[in-house]
Structure formats: C-alpha cells, structure tokens
Amino acid sequence: MARRADILERFGQRVRALRKEQGFSQETFAAACELDRTYVGGIERGERNVALRNIEAIAQTLGISLAELMTGL
C-alpha cells in the first residue's frame, strides 16, 4: 500500500488548492490572513506545523468553516 502523505503536506496542498481556486496570489492571501508570505509558503509546502489561530485565520479568509477546510485530510 502506498504511504499516505503527511498531515502537514495534505493540509498545505488543501490550502494551496483553495487559495488558487479563489484567485488569491500567495502574497495577497497571506496579507488577508495577516500572516507572512514566507510562512504561508511553508504551510503550502508542508513545512509548518500551523497554530490553531492561524488555521482559523486561513478558513476565515477563504470564507469557509474549519470543518470545510479540513475536509479530505
């Protein structure tokens, strides 16, 4: 059986897909979340273990619930 991607990688992929779906550049998305662009890049690459407050900011910026953000992880 193939190894399932790490939760950080899956979360990052989900954030990137939703961000792009909504037409945000990484820079404008980070600004809207009040996060640094390099931090958002690290999230999307699965390099960051994201704080719950930041997960909430990401969901709010995307206009979705935390449950929707976590769907499929």
N, CA, C and O atoms as a Tripos MOL2 file, in Angstrom:
@<TRIPOS>MOLECULE
protein
  292   291    73     0     0
PROTEIN
NO_CHARGES

@<TRIPOS>ATOM
      1 N           0.8440   -1.1780    0.0000 N.3       1 MET1
      2 CA          0.0000    0.0000    0.0000 C.3       1 MET1
      3 C           0.8960    1.2500    0.0000 C.2       1 MET1
      4 O           1.9170    1.2860    0.6860 O.2       1 MET1
      5 N           0.5130    2.2480   -0.7570 N.am      2 ALA2
      6 CA          1.2830    3.4910   -0.8330 C.3       2 ALA2
      7 C           1.1570    4.2760    0.4630 C.2       2 ALA2
      8 O           0.1030    4.2910    1.0980 O.2       2 ALA2
      9 N           2.2420    4.9210    0.8400 N.am      3 ARG3
     10 CA          2.2550    5.7450    2.0570 C.3       3 ARG3
     11 C           1.4130    6.9890    1.8270 C.2       3 ARG3
     12 O           1.5820    7.6840    0.8250 O.2       3 ARG3
     13 N           0.5150    7.2660    2.7480 N.am      4 ARG4
     14 CA         -0.3080    8.4680    2.6680 C.3       4 ARG4
     15 C           0.5410    9.6780    3.0560 C.2       4 ARG4
     16 O           1.3310    9.6180    3.9980 O.2       4 ARG4
     17 N           0.3700   10.7630    2.3280 N.am      5 ALA5
     18 CA          1.1500   11.9740    2.6040 C.3       5 ALA5
     19 C           0.9230   12.4300    4.0480 C.2       5 ALA5
     20 O          -0.1640   12.2710    4.6040 O.2       5 ALA5
     21 N           1.9430   12.9800    4.6170 N.am      6 ASP6
     22 CA          1.9050   13.5250    5.9660 C.3       6 ASP6
     23 C           0.7870   14.5600    6.0900 C.2       6 ASP6
     24 O           0.4690   15.2410    5.1150 O.2       6 ASP6
     25 N           0.1920   14.6860    7.2690 N.am      7 ILE7
     26 CA         -0.9000   15.6400    7.5070 C.3       7 ILE7
     27 C          -0.4890   17.0670    7.1660 C.2       7 ILE7
     28 O          -1.3070   17.8290    6.6500 O.2       7 ILE7
     29 N           0.7510   17.4470    7.4410 N.am      8 LEU8
     30 CA          1.2010   18.8030    7.1140 C.3       8 LEU8
     31 C           1.2170   19.0140    5.6040 C.2       8 LEU8
     32 O           0.8390   20.0800    5.1180 O.2       8 LEU8
     33 N           1.6510   18.0010    4.8650 N.am      9 GLU9
     34 CA          1.6530   18.0870    3.4020 C.3       9 GLU9
     35 C           0.2270   18.1420    2.8590 C.2       9 GLU9
     36 O          -0.0740   18.9400    1.9710 O.2       9 GLU9
     37 N          -0.6410   17.2970    3.3910 N.am     10 ARG10
     38 CA         -2.0390   17.2740    2.9230 C.3      10 ARG10
     39 C          -2.7270   18.5950    3.2280 C.2      10 ARG10
     40 O          -3.4630   19.1200    2.3920 O.2      10 ARG10
     41 N          -2.4910   19.1390    4.4260 N.am     11 PHE11
     42 CA         -3.0870   20.4190    4.7790 C.3      11 PHE11
     43 C          -2.5760   21.5170    3.8510 C.2      11 PHE11
     44 O          -3.3560   22.3370    3.3670 O.2      11 PHE11
     45 N          -1.2830   21.5330    3.6060 N.am     12 GLY12
     46 CA         -0.6950   22.5320    2.7210 C.3      12 GLY12
     47 C          -1.2480   22.4540    1.3120 C.2      12 GLY12
     48 O          -1.5220   23.4790    0.6880 O.2      12 GLY12
     49 N          -1.4110   21.2420    0.8100 N.am     13 GLN13
     50 CA         -1.9810   21.0580   -0.5220 C.3      13 GLN13
     51 C          -3.4190   21.5630   -0.5660 C.2      13 GLN13
     52 O          -3.8450   22.1650   -1.5520 O.2      13 GLN13
     53 N          -4.1570   21.3140    0.5040 N.am     14 ARG14
     54 CA         -5.5500   21.7680    0.5740 C.3      14 ARG14
     55 C          -5.6180   23.2970    0.5950 C.2      14 ARG14
     56 O          -6.4290   23.8910   -0.1160 O.2      14 ARG14
     57 N          -4.7830   23.9240    1.3950 N.am     15 VAL15
     58 CA         -4.7600   25.3850    1.4580 C.3      15 VAL15
     59 C          -4.4020   25.9620    0.0940 C.2      15 VAL15
     60 O          -5.0620   26.8870   -0.3790 O.2      15 VAL15
     61 N          -3.3660   25.4280   -0.5390 N.am     16 ARG16
     62 CA         -2.9350   25.9280   -1.8520 C.3      16 ARG16
     63 C          -4.0610   25.8000   -2.8830 C.2      16 ARG16
     64 O          -4.3270   26.7350   -3.6380 O.2      16 ARG16
     65 N          -4.7140   24.6460   -2.9060 N.am     17 ALA17
     66 CA         -5.7920   24.4310   -3.8780 C.3      17 ALA17
     67 C          -6.9370   25.4170   -3.6610 C.2      17 ALA17
     68 O          -7.4440   25.9980   -4.6200 O.2      17 ALA17
     69 N          -7.3470   25.6080   -2.4100 N.am     18 LEU18
     70 CA         -8.4500   26.5310   -2.1120 C.3      18 LEU18
     71 C          -8.0550   27.9740   -2.4020 C.2      18 LEU18
     72 O          -8.8590   28.7520   -2.9150 O.2      18 LEU18
     73 N          -6.8200   28.3290   -2.0730 N.am     19 ARG19
     74 CA         -6.3360   29.6840   -2.3440 C.3      19 ARG19
     75 C          -6.3780   29.9730   -3.8380 C.2      19 ARG19
     76 O          -6.8860   31.0120   -4.2590 O.2      19 ARG19
     77 N          -5.8500   29.0610   -4.6330 N.am     20 LYS20
     78 CA         -5.8250   29.2480   -6.0810 C.3      20 LYS20
     79 C          -7.2350   29.2530   -6.6650 C.2      20 LYS20
     80 O          -7.5400   30.0280   -7.5710 O.2      20 LYS20
     81 N          -8.0860   28.3830   -6.1390 N.am     21 GLU21
     82 CA         -9.4810   28.3100   -6.5850 C.3      21 GLU21
     83 C         -10.1800   29.6620   -6.4320 C.2      21 GLU21
     84 O         -11.0240   30.0360   -7.2470 O.2      21 GLU21
     85 N          -9.8160   30.3790   -5.3830 N.am     22 GLN22
     86 CA        -10.4290   31.6810   -5.1140 C.3      22 GLN22
     87 C          -9.6730   32.8400   -5.7550 C.2      22 GLN22
     88 O         -10.0580   33.9980   -5.5940 O.2      22 GLN22
     89 N          -8.6060   32.5370   -6.4740 N.am     23 GLY23
     90 CA         -7.8880   33.5550   -7.2200 C.3      23 GLY23
     91 C          -6.9130   34.4000   -6.4310 C.2      23 GLY23
     92 O          -6.4830   35.4550   -6.8970 O.2      23 GLY23
     93 N          -6.5590   33.9450   -5.2390 N.am     24 PHE24
     94 CA         -5.5810   34.6700   -4.4200 C.3      24 PHE24
     95 C          -4.1660   34.3350   -4.8920 C.2      24 PHE24
     96 O          -3.8610   33.1770   -5.1780 O.2      24 PHE24
     97 N          -3.3200   35.3320   -4.9710 N.am     25 SER25
     98 CA         -1.8880   35.0520   -5.0620 C.3      25 SER25
     99 C          -1.4490   34.6920   -3.6430 C.2      25 SER25
    100 O          -2.1610   34.9650   -2.6760 O.2      25 SER25
    101 N          -0.2980   34.0920   -3.5320 N.am     26 GLN26
    102 CA          0.1970   33.7510   -2.1970 C.3      26 GLN26
    103 C           0.3930   35.0200   -1.3610 C.2      26 GLN26
    104 O           0.1120   35.0330   -0.1630 O.2      26 GLN26
    105 N           0.8690   36.0620   -1.9920 N.am     27 GLU27
    106 CA          1.1280   37.3210   -1.2850 C.3      27 GLU27
    107 C          -0.1670   37.9810   -0.8000 C.2      27 GLU27
    108 O          -0.2460   38.4070    0.3520 O.2      27 GLU27
    109 N          -1.1710   38.0670   -1.6580 N.am     28 THR28
    110 CA         -2.4290   38.7040   -1.2390 C.3      28 THR28
    111 C          -3.1620   37.8510   -0.2080 C.2      28 THR28
    112 O          -3.8100   38.3770    0.6970 O.2      28 THR28
    113 N          -3.0550   36.5410   -0.3510 N.am     29 PHE29
    114 CA         -3.6800   35.6470    0.6200 C.3      29 PHE29
    115 C          -3.0380   35.8090    1.9920 C.2      29 PHE29
    116 O          -3.7330   35.9120    3.0020 O.2      29 PHE29
    117 N          -1.7230   35.8290    2.0220 N.am     30 ALA30
    118 CA         -1.0100   35.9910    3.2910 C.3      30 ALA30
    119 C          -1.3950   37.3040    3.9580 C.2      30 ALA30
    120 O          -1.6290   37.3470    5.1660 O.2      30 ALA30
    121 N          -1.4600   38.3670    3.1780 N.am     31 ALA31
    122 CA         -1.8390   39.6710    3.7260 C.3      31 ALA31
    123 C          -3.2570   39.6380    4.2870 C.2      31 ALA31
    124 O          -3.5130   40.1900    5.3570 O.2      31 ALA31
    125 N          -4.1680   39.0020    3.5790 N.am     32 ALA32
    126 CA         -5.5540   38.9100    4.0460 C.3      32 ALA32
    127 C          -5.6630   38.0910    5.3300 C.2      32 ALA32
    128 O          -6.5280   38.3540    6.1650 O.2      32 ALA32
    129 N          -4.7890   37.1010    5.4860 N.am     33 CYS33
    130 CA         -4.7570   36.2660    6.7040 C.3      33 CYS33
    131 C          -3.9740   36.9340    7.8310 C.2      33 CYS33
    132 O          -3.9920   36.4640    8.9680 O.2      33 CYS33
    133 N          -3.2870   38.0310    7.5110 N.am     34 GLU34
    134 CA         -2.3710   38.6970    8.4350 C.3      34 GLU34
    135 C          -1.2340   37.7730    8.8490 C.2      34 GLU34
    136 O          -0.8430   37.7120   10.0150 O.2      34 GLU34
    137 N          -0.7080   37.0440    7.8390 N.am     35 LEU35
    138 CA          0.4300   36.1550    8.0250 C.3      35 LEU35
    139 C           1.5190   36.5700    7.0430 C.2      35 LEU35
    140 O           1.2360   37.2160    6.0330 O.2      35 LEU35
    141 N           2.7410   36.2060    7.3330 N.am     36 ASP36
    142 CA          3.8460   36.4940    6.4280 C.3      36 ASP36
    143 C           3.7670   35.5690    5.2080 C.2      36 ASP36
    144 O           3.3910   34.4030    5.3300 O.2      36 ASP36
    145 N           4.1210   36.0950    4.0440 N.am     37 ARG37
    146 CA          4.0550   35.3040    2.8160 C.3      37 ARG37
    147 C           4.9540   34.0730    2.8940 C.2      37 ARG37
    148 O           4.5780   33.0040    2.4130 O.2      37 ARG37
    149 N           6.1270   34.2090    3.4890 N.am     38 THR38
    150 CA          7.0210   33.0570    3.5840 C.3      38 THR38
    151 C           6.4510   31.9780    4.5120 C.2      38 THR38
    152 O           6.7010   30.7880    4.3190 O.2      38 THR38
    153 N           5.6830   32.4050    5.5180 N.am     39 TYR39
    154 CA          5.0260   31.4590    6.4140 C.3      39 TYR39
    155 C           3.9580   30.6810    5.6490 C.2      39 TYR39
    156 O           3.8530   29.4640    5.7940 O.2      39 TYR39
    157 N           3.1660   31.3820    4.8330 N.am     40 VAL40
    158 CA          2.1340   30.7200    4.0260 C.3      40 VAL40
    159 C           2.8000   29.7490    3.0440 C.2      40 VAL40
    160 O           2.3050   28.6420    2.8340 O.2      40 VAL40
    161 N           3.9060   30.1610    2.4530 N.am     41 GLY41
    162 CA          4.6400   29.2610    1.5620 C.3      41 GLY41
    163 C           5.0810   27.9930    2.2820 C.2      41 GLY41
    164 O           4.9980   26.8960    1.7310 O.2      41 GLY41
    165 N           5.5470   28.1520    3.5110 N.am     42 GLY42
    166 CA          5.9440   27.0000    4.3180 C.3      42 GLY42
    167 C           4.7690   26.0890    4.6430 C.2      42 GLY42
    168 O           4.9130   24.8670    4.6640 O.2      42 GLY42
    169 N           3.6180   26.6760    4.8930 N.am     43 ILE43
    170 CA          2.4020   25.8880    5.1300 C.3      43 ILE43
    171 C           2.0920   25.0680    3.8860 C.2      43 ILE43
    172 O           1.8680   23.8600    3.9650 O.2      43 ILE43
    173 N           2.0820   25.7320    2.7450 N.am     44 GLU44
    174 CA          1.7090   25.0620    1.4980 C.3      44 GLU44
    175 C           2.6940   23.9650    1.1020 C.2      44 GLU44
    176 O           2.3100   23.0180    0.4170 O.2      44 GLU44
    177 N           3.9350   24.0740    1.5140 N.am     45 ARG45
    178 CA          4.9360   23.0400    1.2350 C.3      45 ARG45
    179 C           4.9520   21.9460    2.3080 C.2      45 ARG45
    180 O           5.7180   20.9870    2.2030 O.2      45 ARG45
    181 N           4.1190   22.0830    3.3310 N.am     46 GLY46
    182 CA          4.0690   21.0840    4.3940 C.3      46 GLY46
    183 C           5.2190   21.1800    5.3650 C.2      46 GLY46
    184 O           5.5600   20.1950    6.0210 O.2      46 GLY46
    185 N           5.8310   22.3590    5.4710 N.am     47 GLU47
    186 CA          6.9810   22.5520    6.3430 C.3      47 GLU47
    187 C           6.6180   23.1490    7.6950 C.2      47 GLU47
    188 O           7.4470   23.1700    8.6040 O.2      47 GLU47
    189 N           5.4090   23.6250    7.8340 N.am     48 ARG48
    190 CA          4.9850   24.3170    9.0630 C.3      48 ARG48
    191 C           3.9080   23.5250    9.7900 C.2      48 ARG48
    192 O           2.9730   23.0150    9.1730 O.2      48 ARG48
    193 N           4.0500   23.4290   11.0990 N.am     49 ASN49
    194 CA          3.0130   22.8720   11.9560 C.3      49 ASN49
    195 C           2.1850   24.0730   12.4110 C.2      49 ASN49
    196 O           2.5810   24.7890   13.3310 O.2      49 ASN49
    197 N           1.0660   24.2870   11.7840 N.am     50 VAL50
    198 CA          0.3070   25.5320   11.8790 C.3      50 VAL50
    199 C          -0.4620   25.6270   13.1920 C.2      50 VAL50
    200 O          -1.1110   24.6700   13.6140 O.2      50 VAL50
    201 N          -0.3810   26.7850   13.8270 N.am     51 ALA51
    202 CA         -1.1280   27.0440   15.0600 C.3      51 ALA51
    203 C          -2.6230   27.1160   14.7550 C.2      51 ALA51
    204 O          -3.0250   27.5200   13.6640 O.2      51 ALA51
    205 N          -3.4230   26.7290   15.7090 N.am     52 LEU52
    206 CA         -4.8750   26.7200   15.5380 C.3      52 LEU52
    207 C          -5.4170   28.1030   15.1870 C.2      52 LEU52
    208 O          -6.3340   28.2150   14.3730 O.2      52 LEU52
    209 N          -4.8740   29.1410   15.7790 N.am     53 ARG53
    210 CA         -5.3150   30.5120   15.4530 C.3      53 ARG53
    211 C          -5.0610   30.8390   13.9830 C.2      53 ARG53
    212 O          -5.8660   31.5120   13.3400 O.2      53 ARG53
    213 N          -3.9510   30.3630   13.4660 N.am     54 ASN54
    214 CA         -3.6380   30.6130   12.0660 C.3      54 ASN54
    215 C          -4.5220   29.7820   11.1400 C.2      54 ASN54
    216 O          -4.8890   30.2390   10.0570 O.2      54 ASN54
    217 N          -4.8620   28.5750   11.5550 N.am     55 ILE55
    218 CA         -5.7950   27.7530   10.7810 C.3      55 ILE55
    219 C          -7.1460   28.4550   10.7060 C.2      55 ILE55
    220 O          -7.7870   28.4700    9.6560 O.2      55 ILE55
    221 N          -7.5730   29.0320   11.8200 N.am     56 GLU56
    222 CA         -8.8330   29.7730   11.8330 C.3      56 GLU56
    223 C          -8.7650   30.9860   10.9020 C.2      56 GLU56
    224 O          -9.7260   31.2630   10.1840 O.2      56 GLU56
    225 N          -7.6500   31.7080   10.9050 N.am     57 ALA57
    226 CA         -7.4850   32.8700   10.0230 C.3      57 ALA57
    227 C          -7.5360   32.4490    8.5550 C.2      57 ALA57
    228 O          -8.1150   33.1500    7.7250 O.2      57 ALA57
    229 N          -6.9400   31.3250    8.2410 N.am     58 ILE58
    230 CA         -6.9640   30.8070    6.8650 C.3      58 ILE58
    231 C          -8.3920   30.4830    6.4510 C.2      58 ILE58
    232 O          -8.8290   30.8710    5.3670 O.2      58 ILE58
    233 N          -9.1210   29.7730    7.3110 N.am     59 ALA59
    234 CA        -10.5080   29.4180    6.9960 C.3      59 ALA59
    235 C         -11.3630   30.6670    6.8220 C.2      59 ALA59
    236 O         -12.1540   30.7480    5.8820 O.2      59 ALA59
    237 N         -11.2140   31.6340    7.7130 N.am     60 GLN60
    238 CA        -11.9950   32.8620    7.6160 C.3      60 GLN60
    239 C         -11.6910   33.6150    6.3260 C.2      60 GLN60
    240 O         -12.6010   34.1260    5.6730 O.2      60 GLN60
    241 N         -10.4330   33.6850    5.9630 N.am     61 THR61
    242 CA        -10.0490   34.3760    4.7290 C.3      61 THR61
    243 C         -10.6440   33.6790    3.5110 C.2      61 THR61
    244 O         -11.0380   34.3310    2.5430 O.2      61 THR61
    245 N         -10.7060   32.3600    3.5650 N.am     62 LEU62
    246 CA        -11.2890   31.6010    2.4690 C.3      62 LEU62
    247 C         -12.8180   31.6180    2.5030 C.2      62 LEU62
    248 O         -13.4660   31.2030    1.5420 O.2      62 LEU62
    249 N         -13.3910   32.0970    3.6060 N.am     63 GLY63
    250 CA        -14.8430   32.1520    3.7400 C.3      63 GLY63
    251 C         -15.4900   30.8000    3.9400 C.2      63 GLY63
    252 O         -16.6190   30.5630    3.5100 O.2      63 GLY63
    253 N         -14.7440   29.8980    4.6110 N.am     64 ILE64
    254 CA        -15.2660   28.5560    4.8700 C.3      64 ILE64
    255 C         -15.1010   28.2130    6.3450 C.2      64 ILE64
    256 O         -14.3700   28.8870    7.0710 O.2      64 ILE64
    257 N         -15.7790   27.1690    6.7760 N.am     65 SER65
    258 CA        -15.6640   26.7240    8.1660 C.3      65 SER65
    259 C         -14.3740   25.9200    8.3480 C.2      65 SER65
    260 O         -13.7550   25.4840    7.3780 O.2      65 SER65
    261 N         -13.9910   25.7360    9.5960 N.am     66 LEU66
    262 CA        -12.8380   24.8940    9.8930 C.3      66 LEU66
    263 C         -13.0730   23.4760    9.3820 C.2      66 LEU66
    264 O         -12.1600   22.8390    8.8570 O.2      66 LEU66
    265 N         -14.3030   22.9850    9.5380 N.am     67 ALA67
    266 CA        -14.6280   21.6280    9.0760 C.3      67 ALA67
    267 C         -14.4490   21.5230    7.5640 C.2      67 ALA67
    268 O         -13.9250   20.5220    7.0750 O.2      67 ALA67
    269 N         -14.8730   22.5360    6.8230 N.am     68 GLU68
    270 CA        -14.7160   22.5210    5.3740 C.3      68 GLU68
    271 C         -13.2430   22.5530    4.9810 C.2      68 GLU68
    272 O         -12.8300   21.8830    4.0350 O.2      68 GLU68
    273 N         -12.4640   23.3280    5.7050 N.am     69 LEU69
    274 CA        -11.0300   23.4120    5.4260 C.3      69 LEU69
    275 C         -10.3690   22.0530    5.6260 C.2      69 LEU69
    276 O          -9.4450   21.7010    4.8920 O.2      69 LEU69
    277 N         -10.8260   21.2980    6.5960 N.am     70 MET70
    278 CA        -10.2190   20.0230    6.9400 C.3      70 MET70
    279 C         -10.7700   18.8500    6.1190 C.2      70 MET70
    280 O         -10.2680   17.7310    6.2260 O.2      70 MET70
    281 N         -11.7750   19.0960    5.3180 N.am     71 THR71
    282 CA        -12.4030   18.0280    4.5390 C.3      71 THR71
    283 C         -11.3720   17.3190    3.6630 C.2      71 THR71
    284 O         -10.6170   17.9590    2.9310 O.2      71 THR71
    285 N         -11.3530   16.0080    3.7480 N.am     72 GLY72
    286 CA        -10.4910   15.1960    2.9140 C.3      72 GLY72
    287 C          -9.0890   14.9850    3.4250 C.2      72 GLY72
    288 O          -8.2970   14.2960    2.7830 O.2      72 GLY72
    289 N          -8.7630   15.5600    4.5630 N.am     73 LEU73
    290 CA         -7.4070   15.3900    5.0840 C.3      73 LEU73
    291 C          -7.2570   14.0320    5.7270 C.2      73 LEU73
    292 O          -6.1820   13.7000    6.2270 O.2      73 LEU73
@<TRIPOS>BOND
     1     1     2 1
     2     2     3 1
     3     3     4 2
     4     3     5 am
     5     5     6 1
     6     6     7 1
     7     7     8 2
     8     7     9 am
     9     9    10 1
    10    10    11 1
    11    11    12 2
    12    11    13 am
    13    13    14 1
    14    14    15 1
    15    15    16 2
    16    15    17 am
    17    17    18 1
    18    18    19 1
    19    19    20 2
    20    19    21 am
    21    21    22 1
    22    22    23 1
    23    23    24 2
    24    23    25 am
    25    25    26 1
    26    26    27 1
    27    27    28 2
    28    27    29 am
    29    29    30 1
    30    30    31 1
    31    31    32 2
    32    31    33 am
    33    33    34 1
    34    34    35 1
    35    35    36 2
    36    35    37 am
    37    37    38 1
    38    38    39 1
    39    39    40 2
    40    39    41 am
    41    41    42 1
    42    42    43 1
    43    43    44 2
    44    43    45 am
    45    45    46 1
    46    46    47 1
    47    47    48 2
    48    47    49 am
    49    49    50 1
    50    50    51 1
    51    51    52 2
    52    51    53 am
    53    53    54 1
    54    54    55 1
    55    55    56 2
    56    55    57 am
    57    57    58 1
    58    58    59 1
    59    59    60 2
    60    59    61 am
    61    61    62 1
    62    62    63 1
    63    63    64 2
    64    63    65 am
    65    65    66 1
    66    66    67 1
    67    67    68 2
    68    67    69 am
    69    69    70 1
    70    70    71 1
    71    71    72 2
    72    71    73 am
    73    73    74 1
    74    74    75 1
    75    75    76 2
    76    75    77 am
    77    77    78 1
    78    78    79 1
    79    79    80 2
    80    79    81 am
    81    81    82 1
    82    82    83 1
    83    83    84 2
    84    83    85 am
    85    85    86 1
    86    86    87 1
    87    87    88 2
    88    87    89 am
    89    89    90 1
    90    90    91 1
    91    91    92 2
    92    91    93 am
    93    93    94 1
    94    94    95 1
    95    95    96 2
    96    95    97 am
    97    97    98 1
    98    98    99 1
    99    99   100 2
   100    99   101 am
   101   101   102 1
   102   102   103 1
   103   103   104 2
   104   103   105 am
   105   105   106 1
   106   106   107 1
   107   107   108 2
   108   107   109 am
   109   109   110 1
   110   110   111 1
   111   111   112 2
   112   111   113 am
   113   113   114 1
   114   114   115 1
   115   115   116 2
   116   115   117 am
   117   117   118 1
   118   118   119 1
   119   119   120 2
   120   119   121 am
   121   121   122 1
   122   122   123 1
   123   123   124 2
   124   123   125 am
   125   125   126 1
   126   126   127 1
   127   127   128 2
   128   127   129 am
   129   129   130 1
   130   130   131 1
   131   131   132 2
   132   131   133 am
   133   133   134 1
   134   134   135 1
   135   135   136 2
   136   135   137 am
   137   137   138 1
   138   138   139 1
   139   139   140 2
   140   139   141 am
   141   141   142 1
   142   142   143 1
   143   143   144 2
   144   143   145 am
   145   145   146 1
   146   146   147 1
   147   147   148 2
   148   147   149 am
   149   149   150 1
   150   150   151 1
   151   151   152 2
   152   151   153 am
   153   153   154 1
   154   154   155 1
   155   155   156 2
   156   155   157 am
   157   157   158 1
   158   158   159 1
   159   159   160 2
   160   159   161 am
   161   161   162 1
   162   162   163 1
   163   163   164 2
   164   163   165 am
   165   165   166 1
   166   166   167 1
   167   167   168 2
   168   167   169 am
   169   169   170 1
   170   170   171 1
   171   171   172 2
   172   171   173 am
   173   173   174 1
   174   174   175 1
   175   175   176 2
   176   175   177 am
   177   177   178 1
   178   178   179 1
   179   179   180 2
   180   179   181 am
   181   181   182 1
   182   182   183 1
   183   183   184 2
   184   183   185 am
   185   185   186 1
   186   186   187 1
   187   187   188 2
   188   187   189 am
   189   189   190 1
   190   190   191 1
   191   191   192 2
   192   191   193 am
   193   193   194 1
   194   194   195 1
   195   195   196 2
   196   195   197 am
   197   197   198 1
   198   198   199 1
   199   199   200 2
   200   199   201 am
   201   201   202 1
   202   202   203 1
   203   203   204 2
   204   203   205 am
   205   205   206 1
   206   206   207 1
   207   207   208 2
   208   207   209 am
   209   209   210 1
   210   210   211 1
   211   211   212 2
   212   211   213 am
   213   213   214 1
   214   214   215 1
   215   215   216 2
   216   215   217 am
   217   217   218 1
   218   218   219 1
   219   219   220 2
   220   219   221 am
   221   221   222 1
   222   222   223 1
   223   223   224 2
   224   223   225 am
   225   225   226 1
   226   226   227 1
   227   227   228 2
   228   227   229 am
   229   229   230 1
   230   230   231 1
   231   231   232 2
   232   231   233 am
   233   233   234 1
   234   234   235 1
   235   235   236 2
   236   235   237 am
   237   237   238 1
   238   238   239 1
   239   239   240 2
   240   239   241 am
   241   241   242 1
   242   242   243 1
   243   243   244 2
   244   243   245 am
   245   245   246 1
   246   246   247 1
   247   247   248 2
   248   247   249 am
   249   249   250 1
   250   250   251 1
   251   251   252 2
   252   251   253 am
   253   253   254 1
   254   254   255 1
   255   255   256 2
   256   255   257 am
   257   257   258 1
   258   258   259 1
   259   259   260 2
   260   259   261 am
   261   261   262 1
   262   262   263 1
   263   263   264 2
   264   263   265 am
   265   265   266 1
   266   266   267 1
   267   267   268 2
   268   267   269 am
   269   269   270 1
   270   270   271 1
   271   271   272 2
   272   271   273 am
   273   273   274 1
   274   274   275 1
   275   275   276 2
   276   275   277 am
   277   277   278 1
   278   278   279 1
   279   279   280 2
   280   279   281 am
   281   281   282 1
   282   282   283 1
   283   283   284 2
   284   283   285 am
   285   285   286 1
   286   286   287 1
   287   287   288 2
   288   287   289 am
   289   289   290 1
   290   290   291 1
   291   291   292 2
@<TRIPOS>SUBSTRUCTURE
     1 MET1         2 RESIDUE 1 A MET
     2 ALA2         6 RESIDUE 1 A ALA
     3 ARG3        10 RESIDUE 1 A ARG
     4 ARG4        14 RESIDUE 1 A ARG
     5 ALA5        18 RESIDUE 1 A ALA
     6 ASP6        22 RESIDUE 1 A ASP
     7 ILE7        26 RESIDUE 1 A ILE
     8 LEU8        30 RESIDUE 1 A LEU
     9 GLU9        34 RESIDUE 1 A GLU
    10 ARG10       38 RESIDUE 1 A ARG
    11 PHE11       42 RESIDUE 1 A PHE
    12 GLY12       46 RESIDUE 1 A GLY
    13 GLN13       50 RESIDUE 1 A GLN
    14 ARG14       54 RESIDUE 1 A ARG
    15 VAL15       58 RESIDUE 1 A VAL
    16 ARG16       62 RESIDUE 1 A ARG
    17 ALA17       66 RESIDUE 1 A ALA
    18 LEU18       70 RESIDUE 1 A LEU
    19 ARG19       74 RESIDUE 1 A ARG
    20 LYS20       78 RESIDUE 1 A LYS
    21 GLU21       82 RESIDUE 1 A GLU
    22 GLN22       86 RESIDUE 1 A GLN
    23 GLY23       90 RESIDUE 1 A GLY
    24 PHE24       94 RESIDUE 1 A PHE
    25 SER25       98 RESIDUE 1 A SER
    26 GLN26      102 RESIDUE 1 A GLN
    27 GLU27      106 RESIDUE 1 A GLU
    28 THR28      110 RESIDUE 1 A THR
    29 PHE29      114 RESIDUE 1 A PHE
    30 ALA30      118 RESIDUE 1 A ALA
    31 ALA31      122 RESIDUE 1 A ALA
    32 ALA32      126 RESIDUE 1 A ALA
    33 CYS33      130 RESIDUE 1 A CYS
    34 GLU34      134 RESIDUE 1 A GLU
    35 LEU35      138 RESIDUE 1 A LEU
    36 ASP36      142 RESIDUE 1 A ASP
    37 ARG37      146 RESIDUE 1 A ARG
    38 THR38      150 RESIDUE 1 A THR
    39 TYR39      154 RESIDUE 1 A TYR
    40 VAL40      158 RESIDUE 1 A VAL
    41 GLY41      162 RESIDUE 1 A GLY
    42 GLY42      166 RESIDUE 1 A GLY
    43 ILE43      170 RESIDUE 1 A ILE
    44 GLU44      174 RESIDUE 1 A GLU
    45 ARG45      178 RESIDUE 1 A ARG
    46 GLY46      182 RESIDUE 1 A GLY
    47 GLU47      186 RESIDUE 1 A GLU
    48 ARG48      190 RESIDUE 1 A ARG
    49 ASN49      194 RESIDUE 1 A ASN
    50 VAL50      198 RESIDUE 1 A VAL
    51 ALA51      202 RESIDUE 1 A ALA
    52 LEU52      206 RESIDUE 1 A LEU
    53 ARG53      210 RESIDUE 1 A ARG
    54 ASN54      214 RESIDUE 1 A ASN
    55 ILE55      218 RESIDUE 1 A ILE
    56 GLU56      222 RESIDUE 1 A GLU
    57 ALA57      226 RESIDUE 1 A ALA
    58 ILE58      230 RESIDUE 1 A ILE
    59 ALA59      234 RESIDUE 1 A ALA
    60 GLN60      238 RESIDUE 1 A GLN
    61 THR61      242 RESIDUE 1 A THR
    62 LEU62      246 RESIDUE 1 A LEU
    63 GLY63      250 RESIDUE 1 A GLY
    64 ILE64      254 RESIDUE 1 A ILE
    65 SER65      258 RESIDUE 1 A SER
    66 LEU66      262 RESIDUE 1 A LEU
    67 ALA67      266 RESIDUE 1 A ALA
    68 GLU68      270 RESIDUE 1 A GLU
    69 LEU69      274 RESIDUE 1 A LEU
    70 MET70      278 RESIDUE 1 A MET
    71 THR71      282 RESIDUE 1 A THR
    72 GLY72      286 RESIDUE 1 A GLY
    73 LEU73      290 RESIDUE 1 A LEU
